């Protein structure tokens, strides 16, 4: 399945250059390993899409709402970090 998502310019550039190898998204949609994320660059100042886009195959999905390691109060206090690595 292909999933289209708006991506702000600085995030788009970081992914395009290979520096950023992950993405953090609100879990208001379903996705799974093997799906394709279609990232469309968006300029929040001009409030319009730039026309640039890229496709990335999803290799891993971490839904923090389904985690069982930390209490809700600790998450509210500290937040969560999404950590990418190679």
Secondary structure, DSSP 8 states (H G I E B T S, - for coil): -EEEEEEEHHHHHHHHHTS-------S-S---TT-EEEEEEEETTTTEEEEEEEEEE------GGG--SS-HHHHHHH--------
